[in-house]
Amino acid sequence: MSAPARPQWRTRLYLVAGYGALGALAATGQAPLGWWPVTIAALALLFHILPPAAGPRALALRLWLAGTGYFAGALFWIVEPFFIEPEIHGWMAPFALVLMAGGMALFWGGAGLLGGWLAQGRARLVALAAALVALELLRGWVFTGFPWAMLGHALIGTPLMHLAAITGAGGLSLLITGAALGPVLARAWTGRALGTAIAGAVLAGGWLWAGAQTELPPDRDAIIRLAQPNAPQDEKWLAENTFLFFNRLLDQTAFPTEPAPDLILWPETAVPFMLEYAGDGLQIMAETAALHGPDTRIGFGVQRLEDERFFNSLAILTTAGEITHIYDKHHLVPFGEYIPLSEWLMGTPIGGLAGRALQGYTPGPGPALLDLGPLGVALPLICYESIFPRHLRTAERPDWILQITNDAWFGELTGPFQHLAQARLRAVEQGLPVLRVANTGVSAFIDARGGIAAELALGVTGFLDGPLPGALPPTLYSRFDDAPIWVLLALILAGAGYPALIRSRIKGRSEGASPK
C-alpha cells in the first residue's frame, strides 16, 4: 500500500515555515550579530531547495516567503516607535512589521519572477542571484528608497567591507550571493565540495587583500567633541524634562579639556525650542561654547519654521550667538516625518500652519556642503539620510561627513547598530571620515576606512573628544557610483539567459520547419 498523501494545508505550512526560516537565518548577518557565514549558508540552502522545474510564479512565491522571513528578522526594530506610547500606538506594531517585511520581500519575489522567466536549468540560479542583487539596488530608489539590510551589509565590520570602496554595497551583496552559489551549482558532491572550496578561496583572497588596506591619512589639526545626552524618546519631550537634557548638553559642552574643542556637535533635534523662538537659548549656548575660546562653535539639531513650513535642521552657532550655517534635512522618513500625498489626501480646505503640522516636515533643497574654514568642508546628513549612498555625491568633494541622529526611535537591540554599520560603509565608499553624534548612541569617530576610532556606547551619557580624521583620495566608487555593478549584473543576467534564448529559437525553427 502506498503511503497516505500529506494534507495540502500541511504541505503549505511546511513551505511557508521552511522558506521563512531560511530567510530569518540569513538576517543574522546584519548588525549587531554579524553572522555573515550563516547568511551565506542560509542562502546556499535556499538556492539548493528551489525546485528546478518551477515556473516564475512559483519561484517568486518561494523567494517572497524567504524575503518576508529575512526582513522580519532584520527589521523587527520597526516596532520600537510604536512602543514610545504603547497605550496609544502599541496595537499597530505587529501590523507595521508584517507590512514592512512583506512589502520589502516583494523585491525578492520580483527577483524570482525575473530569474525564472529569463533562464532555465542551473543557469536559472545564477540569474536568480544576480536578479536578487539588482532588485536590492533598485530598492534604494523605489518610493523614495529604503536600502536598509542589504545582503552585503553582513560584511560590514569585516575586512571584506573595504571592497565597497570599489563596488559599493551592491558589490558586497554580489559577493555574498556568489559565495552561496558556489557549492550549489555543481551536480555531484565532489563538485559541490570543489565549489565550496573555490568560494572559500575567493572570500579568503578578498579578505587578505582588503585586510591589507589599513593605511590611514593623518588627522587634521582640529578637535571635535561629540555630546551624547542620552535622552530616551519617551522622556525627551515631557514637560518636566524640558530643560533637563538641554542642561545636560550644556554641561557636556562646558567641561574643560586640553586641548579645547574647536567644534562641539549635538544630536538631531537636540534643543527644546524652535530656532525662531529660542529666547535666551542660543545666547546661553554661545556663552557656554565661549568657555573654550572665541572660535569654538556648536553644531546642533533643531526644528525651525519658515513660511509656515517646518524643517528638521542642523545649525552652526558661533560664540557671538550668530547662526552661520543652516542645513535642512531633504530626505524625510515616509509616515515618520511626513505623510506621502498628504496635500492631495487632505485637499485644499486644510491649509496654513494647521495643514503643515498635519503634513509634517518640509524637505530641504538637497545635499549641501558646510564650509567651516579651518575645519574643512563638511557634508551634513541627518539621521535617515546616511543610508543613501547617492546623498554623498556632490559636485565638490567634502573633507568629512557630519551625521547627527536620534536613534532612540530604533530601540536598543538592533536598529542603532545597523544604522551605525551603514555610516561605516559610507566612510568606506567615499574614503571620507564620518563623525556621528547620536542622542542615545552610538556616537563615534569613524575613519576613512570605516574603522571606529572611538565611540560612546548605546545608552551612555557623556561626551567624546577626538581629532578630526583625515580623508583618503577619491575612491573608485565615489567616481563611478553603482554603474560598474549594474553593467556586471546586466552581463551576468544576459549570460544566464542566453542558453534559454538559443534553445527557444532552435525549438521555434524546428516546429516551424515544413516536412520534405
N, C-alpha and C positions, 0 to 999 in steps of 0.2 A: 504494500500500500504506500502511496506517496504521502509525504508529509503535508499536513493541512496548510492551506495558504495563510500567510500572515495578513491580519486585518489591514485594510488600506489606511485607516487612521493611524495605526501604529507605525506603518512604514513612513508616513508623512511626518510623524513625530520624531522618528529617528533621523529623518532627513534634516529637519529644522534644527534639532539639538546638535547633530554632528557637525554640520557646516557652521552653525553659530558658535559652537565651542572652539572650533579651529580658528575662527576669526578673533574670538576673545583671547586665545593664546597668542596670536600674532600681535595683539595690542600690548603685550607685556614688554615689548621692546621700547615702548615710549617711557619717558621720564616719569617718575623717579626710578623705576626698576631698571630700565636699560638692558633688558634681557634679549639682546639682538640675536643670539643664536637660536633662541626659542622662536623668534619671529621667522627666521629662515626655515627652521624645521617645520613650523606650522604651515607656512606657505607651500613648502615642498609636499607635505602630506595632502594639502588642499588640491594642488595640481595633480597629484597621483590618483586621487579618488574621483576626479571629474570623469564622468562616463565618456569615452572617446567617440561614441556614436551619437551622442546627444545633439539635438539641434540648438540653434542660437538662443531660443527662448528658454529651453531647459538649462543651458549654461548660465544665462542671465539670472534665472531664479536662484540657482545654487550660489553664484557669486554674490548676489544680493543678500542672501541669508548669511554668508560668511562676512560680508561687509557690515551687516547690521550688528553681528557679534563683535566685530572689530571696533566699530565706532562706539558701541555701548560700553566696551571696556576702556577705550581711550578717552572718551568724552564724558564720563559719568560725573565729572565736576560741574557739568552744565546745570545740575540740580541745585548747586550751592546758593545761587542768588535767590531762589525761591524760599530758602530757609532763613533769610535775614529777618523776615516777618512771617514765620511759619503759620501763624494763626490766620493770616490773610491769603498768602500765596502758596503755602506748602502743598495743597492738593494738586497744584499744577505741575509739580516736579516730575512725577513719573511720565506724564504726557509729554513734557518737554524732552525727556531723554529718549522716549520711544520715537517721537517725531524727528529729533535730530539724528539719531542713529539710523533710522530707516531712510531718511532723506539723503544723508551722506552716502549711504550704501547704494543709492541709485547710480552713483558713478561706477561702483564695482559692477553692478548689473549691466550698465552700458558697455563696460569692457567685455563682459560675457557675450553681449549681442554682437559687438564689433568683431571680436576674435572668432566667434562661432560662425559668423557669416563670411569672414574673409578667408579662412584656411580650413584644411581638413587634416586628418591623421595627427601625427605627432607635431607637425608644424603648427597645429592649432594651439598647442601650449605656448609656443614662442609668441604667437600672435596675441594670446590672452595676456601674457606677461607684459608685452610692450603696450598693449591697449590699457592695461591697468595703470601703468606709469603715465601714459598720455592723458587719460581721464583724470588722474590725480593732479597733473599740472593744470588741466582745464578747470578743476575745482577751485583753483585760486582766482578765477575770473568770473565764473557764472554767478549771477545775482550778487554782485559786488565781491564775491570770492570768500573762501574760507579754507586756506591751505594749512589747516592745523592737523596734526597727527598724520603727516605723510609717512609712508613706509620708510623712506630714507632717514627720517628723524631718529630712528632707532640707533643710528650710528653716531649721533651727537655724543661727544664725550669720549669717543674712541679716536685713535689716530686716523682712521679712515675718513673722519669728517673733514679732514684737510683737502680731500678731493673736491669738496664743494667750491674751493677757490677756482676750479677749472669748470666744473659741471653744474654747480648749484645743487639744490635738494633733489632735483629730478635725476641727476646722475647717481646720487646715493640710492634712490629708490630703484633705479635700474640695476644697480649692483646687488641690492637685496633680492630682487626677483630673479636675476640671473643666477645668483648662488643657489636659490631654491630650485631652479630648473635643472641644474647640473646633474643631480642624481636621479632625476625623474625621466629625462629624455631617453636614456639608454634602455634597451629592452631586457637584457639579461642582468642577473645580479652582479656578474663581473663587470659589466658595462656601467652599472649604477655605482659600483664601488669606484671605478675609474672616474666617472663623472663627479662623484663626491670629492675625490682627491684633486681633480682639476679645479673645481670650485674653491676648495680649501686653499690650493696653491695661489689662485688669483687673489683671494682675500688676504692671505699671508703676505704676498708680494706688495699689495696695496698698503697693507698695514706697515710694513717695513719702510716703504717709500715715504708714506705720509708721516710716519713717526720721526723720520729724519728731518722734517720741515719744522725745526724748532727755533731757528734763529729769529730774534726779535729786534726791532729797531729801538734806539734809545728813547727813554721817556722825555717828554717836553719839560721845560723848566717852569712848571706850574703845579700847584697843589689844589686838588679838588676835594671838597667834603660832601659826603652823601649822608643826609639826615633822614633817619627812619623812625617816625613817631609811633609806629605800631598801634594804629587806631583800628580796632575791629569794626567791620562795616555796620553791625547792628548797634554800635555805640557812638559812631563817629558824628552823627547829626542830632543826637539827643540834646535837648535844650540845656540840661545841666552840664553837658560836656562842650558847650560852645567854645570855650577858651582853653579847655584842658589840653587838647592836643596841639593847639596853636602855641600855647606857652611851652609845651614840651619841645616843639621845634625851635622856639626862641632860645631855650636853654641849651639845646644841642648846637645851635648856631654860635652862641656866645662863648662856648667852652674854649679857654685859651690853649693853644698848642704852638709849638715851634718846629718848623716854620708855620706861619699863619696861612690859612686857606686863601686862595685867590678867588674861588667861586664856590658857593655853597648851594647845593641842589636839594630842593624839597620835592616831594612826590606829587602825583596828579591830584587835583582838587584839594590842595593842602590847607588852604586858609578858609575860615568860617564866614567869609564875606565875598561879595562880588567886587570885581576890580573897580567899578564905577562908584561903589558905595563902601569904600574901605574905611572911611572915617580916619582915625589915627593909626589904623593898622599898618599901612605902608611906612609911615614915619617911624613907628616902633621897630619894624623890621630893618629899616635903613640904619637906625641908630645902633641896633644890635650888630649888624654887619660891620659898622664903623669901629667896633671894638678891636677888630683885627687890622685896621688901617683904612685909609681913604679909598683904596682901589678895590676892596673886596666887594663882590656882587653876590646877589641871591637870585637863583633861577627857581621859580616856584609855579606849581599848577594852580590855576584859578579859573573860576567861571566868570564870564563877563557878558555884558548886554550892549548891543549896538543896533539901532534902528528896530527896536522891538524884537530882536533876534538874540538867542542865547548861544554862546560859544564855549567850548571846553578848550582852555588855552594854557599856554606856557608864557610867562613874562619874566623879563630880566630887570632887576631893580638895583640901582646904584646906592651908595651911602648918602647921596644927596636927596634921596627919595624920588628919583626920576626913573620912569619906565623907559628903557631904551629899545627893547625888542618885545614884540608880541607875535606868537605863533598860534594859529588856530587849528585844532585837530580837523583834518579833512576827510579821513576815512572813519566814519562813525559805525557803531555796532548796531545792526538792524534789531529792532524791538527792544534794545537796551538803551540806546541814546537817541533813537528816532523811530517813528512808525513809518515803514515804507508806504508810499502812496497816500499818506495821511491827508494831504491837501485835497486830493481827489475824493477820498473816502468821506471826509468831513464836509466837503462842499464849501461854497462861498459864504454862507451865513456866519460861520465861526471865523473871526479874523482878529487882527490886532494882537496884543500881548497874550490874551487868553488862548488864541489859536496857536501861537508859537509855543506856549507852555505845554499844550497837548501834543504838539508835534516833536518836542524835544529840542536837541541842539541843531544848529545850522552848521553844515560843513564849511571849513575854511577853503581857500582857493587852491590848495595843493601843497606839495612838498616845498619847503623853503629852507634857506640857509641863514644862520646867525653868525655874523662876523663879530667875534668877541675880542678883536685886537690881539694882544699878546697871547691869548688862549687859543688862537686859531679860529677856524671856521667850523661851526658845529651844525650837524643835521639833526633837528629835533624830531622825535617820534613820541606820540602819546599813546601809551598802552597798546591797544589792538593793532595799531599801525605797524608795529615791529614784526608782525607775522607775514608781511607782504614784501618780498624782495623788490618789487617794482617801485616801491616808495623810496628806495635808496638810490634811484637813478636820477641824478640831477645833472644839469649842464656843467656845473662846476663841481669838482670833486671836493668834498669836505675833508677836514683833518681828523674829525672824530664824530661819533654818533652819541647823541644825548637822548636817553629814554627815561621818561617819567611815567609811572604807572600806579594803579591801585589794584593790586592783585588780591585784596581782601575779599573781592567778589568771588574768587575761584576756590575758596575753602583752603584746607591745609594738607590735603593728601596728594594730589597730582597736578592740579591746574597751575599753581605758581611755578612748579618745577618745569613743566612743559613750556611755559611762557619764557622762563629763563633760558631753557635749552635753545629756543628759536632765536633769542637775542645772540647767543653764542654763534649760531650758524650764520646770522647776518654779518658778524665780525669776520668770519672765515671767507664768506663770499666776496666781501668788499676789501678785505685786507685792512680794515679800519678798527680801532678800538671802540668799545661801547661802554659808556658809563651809564649805569642803570640804577635808578633810585625808586624803590617801591614802598608803599605805605606800610605794609606789614612784612615786607620781604618778598623775595630775596633781592637785596641791593648788592651790586657787585661792580668791580672794576674788571672788565673783560678785555684782554689784549687783542692785538690784531690777528692772532691765530686762533681765537676762540677760547683761549685758556682763561680761567678765573684767577686773576692775580690776588684778589682779596674780596671777601664778601661778608655781609651781615645776614645771618641765618633767618629763616622764616620765624616770625613771632618774637623777634628780639627788638628791644628798644635801645637805640643808640645811634652813634654816627661813626663814619669811617673816613679817614683822611688818606690820600694817596696821590702820587704823581700822575699826571695825565699821560697815559701810554702813547707811544709814537705810532705812526702809520707805516704800513708797507707800501711798496709800489702798487699801482693798479693791477688787480688780478685779471685773468682771462675772463672770468665770469662777469666782472664789473664792466668789461668792454663789450662782450657779445651776448650777455644775458642767457636766456634759455634757447636761443636759436640753434646752437650746435646739437643740443639734446633733441629738439624737435626734428632736426634733419636725420639724426641717428634713428629715432623712433620710426620715422617715415620709411627709412630704408629697411629696418627690421620688419615692419608690417608688410611692406611690398615684397620682401624676400619670402616671408612666410606665406603670403597669399599667392605668389606666382605659380607654384606647382598646381594648386587647385584651379587656377585660371587656365593653365595649359591643358589639364585633364578635361575641363569643361569644353574647351574649344575642340579637342580631339573627339570627344563624345558627340558634340554637335555635328561635326563633319561626317562622322561615321553614320549617324542616324539620318543625315540629310543626303547621303550618297545614294544614287539610283543603281539598282542591280543591272548588271550587263547580261 
